[in-house]
């Protein structure tokens, strides 16, 4: 595919699935972890994709990129997923050009999140961009677009109440425990996983429930021990999982493993009631666990239906957020429009350098004393030419004018 900047917007696509049409099981089958992401980037050229990044969260799995056809992106993404390309096509949305850019702005602002205004998406977006950029897959158009999205998101965060209050999947888990646990005074809580989501969940458990009867467990024990020390909590080895499940009343799972860490067979013998909250995508608790009489199993989809005053206040901020997005979108499109003039500006620069280096130029126009260098003079002329081209959308007539201006300097 041509690398002509004129074609970048028209060949920019996003295709993906999210919570609006899929449940946690389906989303889990299309989740992309670090290993799959690395393999995907390694194979991108074979699928005819150059600029790209993948955003895979508990809400969505999306691939953004520049390609001749969105099918290139679909096939590339699904080459690394458990779910099939056929199922993905049946459930996926596809957007192109300005529509794809607009969608990215909405995602970055938290307008397309399962919990409106969830600001965690910004960190996830940065990480996805960083991963692809390190491999050379985020070039001029995509980098400028992503940076503009992040600037827009920051302005929305600072100037609206769209992300005010504490509402996230981790916090929703706390709300659910509050509403469904009869008494927390003597409840034993087990938290599996102390990564980003697990750490936020742990802090919420301590801050909002005031509980200290919490046991932390992680595949890498050092992470659990560090977090436990900060909050004066207990840790346990993953080897003792069965025993810890037996002794716990509430179990939160945020391990983000590729397969379940809790199975039906681990709980089928139990007679005491247990609440299990699975915060992972793909699900890390076997679905059939929810069929057991003494177990209440809830996942991120179940948590997202919680409504409170904070979400209502956030909804009222949506028009302000969209107005900010619109201003940043206009700025991005103006930059893209100017990129069409880059070939002309480059040719003018070359010609001005040739003129300045010509012996005839020095004889005809003696060098005047000046603190401004040749390159600075040329850049000033080019800046003025670019400004006129942007305002008046005419290219050819400025060519001779730029040369005359340079000579006059």
Backbone torsions as a table, in degrees:
resi	resn	phi	psi	omega
1	UNK	NA	140.4	-180.0
2	UNK	-62.1	144.6	177.4
3	UNK	-94.8	15.9	178.5
4	UNK	-58.9	123.1	-178.9
5	UNK	-61.1	-21.1	177.2
6	UNK	-59.6	-32.3	-172.3
7	UNK	-92.4	-7.0	-172.4
8	UNK	-61.1	-46.3	-178.6
9	UNK	-66.0	-43.5	-177.7
10	UNK	-69.1	-21.2	179.1
11	UNK	-105.1	13.3	179.1
12	UNK	-91.4	123.0	-176.8
13	UNK	-128.0	154.0	163.6
14	UNK	-131.0	137.6	172.3
15	UNK	-139.3	141.2	-176.8
16	UNK	-175.5	178.6	173.9
17	UNK	-125.4	152.9	175.1
18	UNK	-146.2	-172.3	-174.3
19	UNK	-63.6	-16.6	-174.0
20	UNK	-69.7	-29.0	-178.6
21	UNK	-125.9	-1.7	-176.2
22	UNK	-133.8	151.2	176.1
23	UNK	-93.0	-178.5	-175.7
24	UNK	-64.4	-32.5	-179.4
25	UNK	-65.6	-47.4	179.9
26	UNK	-65.9	-45.0	179.1
27	UNK	-60.3	-37.2	178.6
28	UNK	-62.5	-33.6	-178.9
29	UNK	-72.9	-14.1	177.7
30	UNK	-114.6	15.1	178.8
31	UNK	-70.8	143.5	178.6
32	UNK	-118.3	114.0	175.5
33	UNK	-92.3	178.7	-178.0
34	UNK	-55.9	-40.8	-178.7
35	UNK	-66.1	-46.6	178.9
36	UNK	-64.0	-38.5	179.2
37	UNK	-60.7	-43.9	179.7
38	UNK	-62.0	-45.9	178.4
39	UNK	-63.9	-39.2	-179.2
40	UNK	-61.1	-45.9	179.5
41	UNK	-65.0	-36.9	178.7
42	UNK	-62.5	-30.2	-175.8
43	UNK	-99.7	-0.9	-173.4
44	UNK	-55.4	-43.9	-177.5
45	UNK	-61.4	-34.4	179.3
46	UNK	-65.5	-22.6	-179.1
47	UNK	-102.0	9.1	176.4
48	UNK	73.4	31.6	-179.7
49	UNK	-120.7	132.4	178.1
50	UNK	-109.9	-76.0	179.1
51	UNK	-76.7	129.2	178.4
52	UNK	-166.8	160.4	164.9
53	UNK	-153.1	159.1	-177.4
54	UNK	-120.0	133.5	176.8
55	UNK	-115.0	110.4	-178.1
56	UNK	-125.4	111.4	-178.9
57	UNK	-132.0	-175.0	178.0
58	UNK	-68.3	-19.0	-179.4
59	UNK	-91.3	-26.7	-166.5
60	UNK	-158.4	160.8	164.4
61	UNK	-134.5	112.7	-175.6
62	UNK	-131.9	146.7	172.7
63	UNK	-124.1	127.4	178.2
64	UNK	-111.0	137.8	178.9
65	UNK	-175.5	170.9	177.6
66	UNK	-105.5	120.3	-175.7
67	UNK	-154.1	169.0	177.6
68	UNK	-73.4	-28.1	-175.6
69	UNK	-152.2	145.0	179.5
70	UNK	-61.4	-23.9	178.3
71	UNK	-60.7	-30.7	176.0
72	UNK	-58.3	-41.6	-179.1
73	UNK	-71.7	-41.1	179.1
74	UNK	-59.6	-50.1	-177.5
75	UNK	-64.6	-37.6	178.7
76	UNK	-65.1	-48.5	-179.5
77	UNK	-60.7	-48.2	-174.3
78	UNK	-74.5	-10.2	173.7
79	UNK	-67.5	-15.1	-177.1
80	UNK	-118.8	11.5	-176.8
81	UNK	-115.4	158.3	174.3
82	UNK	-71.7	-35.3	178.7
83	UNK	-72.0	151.2	-176.5
84	UNK	-84.0	156.7	176.7
85	UNK	-63.5	-33.6	179.8
86	UNK	-63.8	-46.4	178.2
87	UNK	-64.9	-39.9	179.2
88	UNK	-58.9	-45.8	-179.6
89	UNK	-60.8	-36.7	-178.7
90	UNK	-66.9	-29.8	-172.9
91	UNK	-107.6	-14.0	-169.2
92	UNK	-82.4	157.9	168.9
93	UNK	-107.8	152.2	177.5
94	UNK	-133.8	134.7	177.4
95	UNK	-133.9	150.2	-173.9
96	UNK	-133.4	148.8	173.0
97	UNK	60.2	-129.8	-178.2
98	UNK	-60.8	-34.1	178.9
99	UNK	-64.6	-38.0	177.8
100	UNK	-68.5	-39.5	178.1
101	UNK	-64.9	-44.8	178.7
102	UNK	-59.7	-41.7	178.6
103	UNK	-60.8	-42.0	179.4
104	UNK	-63.4	-40.2	175.9
105	UNK	-60.7	-43.7	-179.8
106	UNK	-64.0	-42.1	179.0
107	UNK	-62.7	-47.1	-177.9
108	UNK	-63.7	-26.4	-179.8
109	UNK	-86.1	-10.4	-175.4
110	UNK	85.0	9.2	179.2
111	UNK	-75.4	-20.7	-178.0
112	UNK	-107.9	11.9	-179.4
113	UNK	-81.2	155.2	179.1
114	UNK	-62.4	-36.6	171.2
115	UNK	-109.6	110.5	-172.9
116	UNK	-49.9	130.5	175.5
117	UNK	79.8	10.1	-179.8
118	UNK	-62.2	110.2	-172.5
119	UNK	-80.8	-7.6	178.0
120	UNK	-62.2	-21.7	-178.6
121	UNK	-61.7	-29.0	-177.9
122	UNK	-65.0	-45.4	177.3
123	UNK	-63.3	-38.7	179.2
124	UNK	-66.7	-37.8	178.7
125	UNK	-67.4	-43.1	177.7
126	UNK	-60.3	-43.6	-178.4
127	UNK	-65.6	-41.9	178.7
128	UNK	-62.3	-42.0	179.2
129	UNK	-65.8	-44.7	-178.5
130	UNK	-60.6	-43.5	-178.4
131	UNK	-60.5	-46.7	-178.3
132	UNK	-72.3	-35.9	-178.3
133	UNK	-65.9	-38.7	179.3
134	UNK	-61.7	-24.7	179.1
135	UNK	-94.8	2.0	177.5
136	UNK	84.0	23.6	-177.6
137	UNK	-106.4	6.3	175.6
138	UNK	-118.6	97.6	-178.9
139	UNK	-102.0	-164.6	-164.6
140	UNK	-52.6	-55.1	-175.4
141	UNK	-63.1	-48.6	-176.4
142	UNK	-67.4	-39.0	179.6
143	UNK	-65.4	-44.6	179.2
144	UNK	-62.7	-42.0	179.8
145	UNK	-62.7	-47.3	-179.7
146	UNK	-63.4	-42.4	179.0
147	UNK	-63.9	-38.2	178.1
148	UNK	-66.2	-38.8	177.1
149	UNK	-62.6	-43.2	-179.8
150	UNK	-67.3	-37.0	176.1
151	UNK	-64.6	-42.2	177.8
152	UNK	-61.5	-45.4	-179.7
153	UNK	-61.9	-40.6	179.3
154	UNK	-65.2	-41.7	178.7
155	UNK	-64.3	-39.6	177.1
156	UNK	-63.8	-42.1	178.8
157	UNK	-61.0	-42.1	-174.8
158	UNK	-82.3	-23.9	-170.8
159	UNK	-119.5	2.5	174.7
160	UNK	-134.4	173.2	177.6
161	UNK	-103.7	23.6	-175.7
162	UNK	-62.3	-32.6	-178.9
163	UNK	-111.7	13.5	180.0
164	UNK	-69.9	156.1	-179.6
165	UNK	81.0	169.7	-178.5
166	UNK	-103.9	93.9	176.3
167	UNK	-137.3	112.9	176.6
168	UNK	-154.2	175.3	178.2
169	UNK	-60.7	-40.8	179.9
170	UNK	-63.2	-42.6	179.7
171	UNK	-70.5	-36.3	178.0
172	UNK	-59.8	-33.2	176.6
173	UNK	-62.8	-39.0	178.5
174	UNK	-65.5	-43.1	177.6
175	UNK	-59.1	-43.7	-178.0
176	UNK	-63.1	-42.5	178.7
177	UNK	-61.8	-43.5	179.0
178	UNK	-56.9	-43.1	-173.7
179	UNK	-79.6	-25.7	-171.8
180	UNK	-114.5	-11.1	176.1
181	UNK	-90.4	123.1	-176.1
182	UNK	-60.3	-47.0	179.9
183	UNK	-148.3	131.0	-178.7
184	UNK	-95.6	-6.2	-171.7
185	UNK	-57.6	-42.4	-176.3
186	UNK	-113.9	14.0	-176.6
187	UNK	-78.7	135.4	174.7
188	UNK	-95.1	128.2	-177.0
189	UNK	-114.6	133.0	177.2
190	UNK	-116.3	125.3	177.4
191	UNK	-113.9	115.6	177.8
192	UNK	-97.3	120.3	179.3
193	UNK	101.6	122.9	179.7
194	UNK	-125.8	36.5	171.7
195	UNK	-77.6	-152.9	-175.9
196	UNK	-61.8	-52.2	-178.5
197	UNK	-66.1	-41.7	179.7
198	UNK	-61.9	-40.6	179.5
199	UNK	-64.9	-44.4	178.1
200	UNK	-62.7	-42.2	179.2
201	UNK	-62.3	-42.6	179.2
202	UNK	-60.4	-47.1	179.4
203	UNK	-60.3	-41.4	178.8
204	UNK	-65.4	-39.1	178.0
205	UNK	-59.0	-43.5	-179.0
206	UNK	-72.6	-46.0	-174.3
207	UNK	-71.0	-42.7	-171.2
208	UNK	-100.3	-24.3	177.4
209	UNK	-102.6	-15.0	-179.8
210	UNK	63.4	24.6	-175.9
211	UNK	-92.6	141.6	174.6
212	UNK	-120.0	-1.3	179.8
213	UNK	-88.6	59.9	-175.4
214	UNK	-121.5	132.1	175.5
215	UNK	-110.7	129.5	179.9
216	UNK	-102.8	141.0	-178.6
217	UNK	-142.2	133.9	-178.6
218	UNK	-147.8	148.6	178.2
219	UNK	-57.9	-39.6	174.1
220	UNK	-96.8	100.9	-171.6
221	UNK	-60.7	-28.3	-178.6
222	UNK	-60.4	-36.7	179.3
223	UNK	-65.6	-43.2	179.0
224	UNK	-64.7	-40.9	-178.3
225	UNK	-65.9	-38.4	179.2
226	UNK	-64.9	-44.0	179.6
227	UNK	-68.3	-40.0	179.5
228	UNK	-62.7	-38.1	179.3
229	UNK	-65.0	-38.7	-179.3
230	UNK	-64.3	-34.3	-176.2
231	UNK	-111.8	8.5	178.2
232	UNK	58.2	51.9	-178.0
233	UNK	-116.2	174.4	-179.1
234	UNK	-97.7	150.2	173.9
235	UNK	-122.0	163.2	176.2
236	UNK	-146.7	153.5	179.2
237	UNK	-74.9	148.2	177.3
238	UNK	-62.8	-23.2	178.2
239	UNK	-65.6	-20.5	-178.9
240	UNK	-99.1	21.8	-175.0
241	UNK	-57.4	-46.9	-177.6
242	UNK	-59.4	-44.0	-179.9
243	UNK	-65.8	-41.4	-179.0
244	UNK	-67.9	-35.6	175.8
245	UNK	-61.9	-43.0	179.7
246	UNK	-59.0	-37.6	-172.9
247	UNK	-90.5	-3.9	-174.8
248	UNK	-102.8	147.6	176.6
249	UNK	-96.8	-35.2	-178.8
250	UNK	-127.3	128.6	-177.9
251	UNK	-124.9	124.1	175.7
252	UNK	-112.3	131.6	-174.2
253	UNK	-118.3	116.6	179.6
254	UNK	-135.8	46.0	-174.4
255	UNK	-84.6	-24.4	-178.7
256	UNK	52.6	39.2	175.2
257	UNK	-80.6	163.5	-179.9
258	UNK	-73.0	-23.3	-179.1
259	UNK	-132.8	164.7	179.3
260	UNK	-57.7	148.3	173.3
261	UNK	-108.8	-13.4	175.0
262	UNK	-124.2	126.5	-178.7
263	UNK	-114.6	163.1	177.6
264	UNK	-55.6	-39.9	-178.0
265	UNK	-62.7	-23.1	179.8
266	UNK	-75.4	-15.6	-172.7
267	UNK	-122.4	-11.1	-170.3
268	UNK	-62.7	-23.9	-177.5
269	UNK	-86.5	-8.2	-172.5
270	UNK	-78.3	147.1	177.6
271	UNK	-113.9	-18.6	179.1
272	UNK	-83.0	144.2	-180.0
273	UNK	-71.1	142.0	179.3
274	UNK	-138.2	144.0	173.3
275	UNK	-107.5	122.9	179.0
276	UNK	-119.4	125.9	179.3
277	UNK	-116.1	117.4	-177.8
278	UNK	-100.2	109.3	-178.7
279	UNK	-95.9	7.9	-171.5
280	UNK	-99.7	148.1	169.1
281	UNK	-132.3	118.1	-0.7
282	UNK	-66.1	161.6	-176.8
283	UNK	-58.2	135.5	179.9
284	UNK	-105.0	7.8	172.9
285	UNK	-122.4	126.8	-178.9
286	UNK	-57.0	133.2	-172.6
287	UNK	-58.0	-36.7	-175.6
288	UNK	-68.7	-9.4	174.7
289	UNK	-58.8	-34.9	-179.2
290	UNK	-66.5	-13.9	179.1
291	UNK	-83.7	-12.3	-179.2
292	UNK	-70.7	140.3	-173.5
293	UNK	-60.5	-37.1	-173.5
294	UNK	-98.3	10.3	-177.7
295	UNK	-121.6	130.6	171.1
296	UNK	-107.1	114.6	-178.2
297	UNK	-110.3	129.5	177.1
298	UNK	-133.2	142.3	179.7
299	UNK	-115.9	-172.0	-175.1
300	UNK	-65.0	-29.5	177.0
301	UNK	-66.8	-40.4	177.7
302	UNK	-65.4	-36.0	-179.9
303	UNK	-71.2	-31.4	-173.0
304	UNK	-70.4	-15.9	-178.7
305	UNK	-81.6	-5.3	178.2
306	UNK	-65.1	135.6	179.3
307	UNK	-122.5	141.7	174.5
308	UNK	-150.2	-178.3	-176.8
309	UNK	-63.5	-34.0	-179.8
310	UNK	-59.8	-45.0	179.6
311	UNK	-65.7	-34.8	177.7
312	UNK	-65.4	-40.5	178.2
313	UNK	-66.6	-37.0	178.5
314	UNK	-63.7	-41.8	-178.7
315	UNK	-59.2	-33.4	-179.6
316	UNK	-69.9	-17.2	-178.1
317	UNK	-90.5	-5.7	-175.9
318	UNK	-57.8	-45.4	179.3
319	UNK	-58.4	-38.8	178.0
320	UNK	-63.7	-42.5	179.7
321	UNK	-62.7	-42.1	-178.9
322	UNK	-66.4	-33.4	177.5
323	UNK	-65.6	-40.3	177.4
324	UNK	-65.8	-43.5	177.7
325	UNK	-58.3	-43.1	-178.3
326	UNK	-59.9	-41.8	-179.5
327	UNK	-65.4	-39.5	179.2
328	UNK	-72.6	-32.8	177.9
329	UNK	-66.4	-41.6	177.3
330	UNK	-61.6	-43.8	179.0
331	UNK	-61.4	-42.3	179.0
332	UNK	-64.0	-42.4	-179.0
333	UNK	-68.8	-32.0	175.4
334	UNK	-65.6	-41.6	177.2
335	UNK	-62.3	-43.1	-179.8
336	UNK	-63.7	-40.0	179.4
337	UNK	-62.5	-40.1	-179.7
338	UNK	-66.4	-28.2	179.9
339	UNK	-62.4	-23.0	177.1
340	UNK	-64.4	-25.7	-177.2
341	UNK	-88.9	-4.6	-175.5
342	UNK	-56.4	-45.6	180.0
343	UNK	-58.0	-41.4	179.4
344	UNK	-65.1	-45.2	-179.0
345	UNK	-62.4	-37.7	178.1
346	UNK	-64.1	-42.1	179.7
347	UNK	-65.5	-39.2	177.9
348	UNK	-64.2	-41.6	179.4
349	UNK	-60.4	-44.6	179.3
350	UNK	-61.2	-44.2	-178.4
351	UNK	-64.8	-40.3	179.6
352	UNK	-66.6	-36.8	177.3
353	UNK	-66.0	-38.9	178.1
354	UNK	-65.0	-42.3	-179.5
355	UNK	-62.6	-45.9	-177.9
356	UNK	-64.1	-33.3	-178.5
357	UNK	-83.8	-6.1	-177.8
358	UNK	-76.3	136.5	175.5
359	UNK	-58.7	-34.5	-180.0
360	UNK	-62.7	-34.8	-180.0
361	UNK	-64.6	-43.0	-179.9
362	UNK	-67.1	-34.5	179.1
363	UNK	-73.6	-39.4	-176.4
364	UNK	-76.0	-36.3	-176.4
365	UNK	-130.0	93.9	-179.5
366	UNK	-58.0	142.2	-179.0
367	UNK	-64.3	124.9	177.0
368	UNK	-91.3	143.8	177.8
369	UNK	-57.2	129.4	-178.5
370	UNK	-159.5	146.5	176.4
371	UNK	-85.4	-4.2	-178.0
372	UNK	-93.4	127.8	-178.3
373	UNK	-76.4	168.6	177.5
374	UNK	-58.4	-47.3	-177.7
375	UNK	-63.1	-36.1	177.9
376	UNK	-66.1	-40.6	178.1
377	UNK	-61.8	-44.9	-179.7
378	UNK	-62.3	-43.4	-178.6
379	UNK	-64.1	-38.0	177.8
380	UNK	-63.0	-42.0	178.0
381	UNK	-63.3	-44.3	-179.8
382	UNK	-64.3	-40.1	178.3
383	UNK	-61.6	-42.5	178.6
384	UNK	-65.8	-39.9	178.4
385	UNK	-63.7	-44.3	-179.9
386	UNK	-62.6	-39.2	179.7
387	UNK	-63.1	-43.0	179.6
388	UNK	-67.4	-39.4	178.7
389	UNK	-62.5	-38.5	179.8
390	UNK	-67.3	-42.4	-176.7
391	UNK	-72.3	-42.9	-170.1
392	UNK	-106.5	-7.7	176.4
393	UNK	53.7	40.5	175.5
394	UNK	-129.4	131.3	-174.6
395	UNK	-103.8	-54.5	-170.5
396	UNK	-57.6	-42.3	-172.8
397	UNK	-68.9	-14.7	-178.6
398	UNK	-88.4	-9.6	-175.5
399	UNK	-64.5	-56.0	-179.8
400	UNK	-65.9	-37.4	179.9
401	UNK	-60.3	-40.3	-180.0
402	UNK	-65.3	-41.3	178.7
403	UNK	-63.4	-44.6	179.0
404	UNK	-61.2	-40.8	-178.9
405	UNK	-64.6	-40.8	-179.2
406	UNK	-64.4	-43.4	179.8
407	UNK	-62.8	-39.2	-177.8
408	UNK	-67.0	-24.3	179.8
409	UNK	-74.6	NA	NA
